[in-house]
Amino acid sequence: MVVSQLHCGTLTPFGPGGPQSWPIPRREGGVHSIWTEDQVLPLIGHAIDCFGADRVLFGGDWPVIELSASYGQWVDIVGRATQHLSHADRRTIFRENAIKTYRFDRPS
């Protein structure tokens, strides 16, 4: 079974400190509405460290992402967050995991 958890797990309880412990400011629209690159980079790194490249896949959260950055800027940010990884791990996060998860490799 494949389970996809959005926004690095922010749909689950925020931890012992509650929503106030989340490092990204909250707005009525949700936790993902306002952020800076400096706030997001450690979260991406933490998700990869916790789950490994084989269990993380790239997501753009469009059109909500447009509240903080363009889609192209988001791709660049995730690219910077993963630049220390091998080419194979980056390809896994940006491509292979989506193919597996959404079964793009299977004929319809």
C-alpha positions, 0 to 999 in steps of 0.5 A: 500500500502506498500512503502519501502525506502532504506538506511534509506531514503537516496534516498530522498533529504538529508535535508537542508544541502544537501548531505554534511549534511549526517554523512557518508562520500560519495564516487562515489559509493554512501553514503552507501559505507564507514561507521563506526559502530559509524556513523551507530548506531545513524541512525538506532536508529533514524529510529526506533524512527521515524517510530517505530518497526512496520515500520522498517525492517532489510536489509543487502545491500549485496554485497555492505555491504562488502565494510565496513563489512561482512554480519555477522558483519552487523547483529551484528551491527543491533543487538547492535542497537536494544538491548534496544528493547523488544524481540517482537520488535526485532523479528518484525524488523528482521523477522515479517515485512519482512514476512508482506512486502514480503507476505511470509505468503501467499501461492503461 
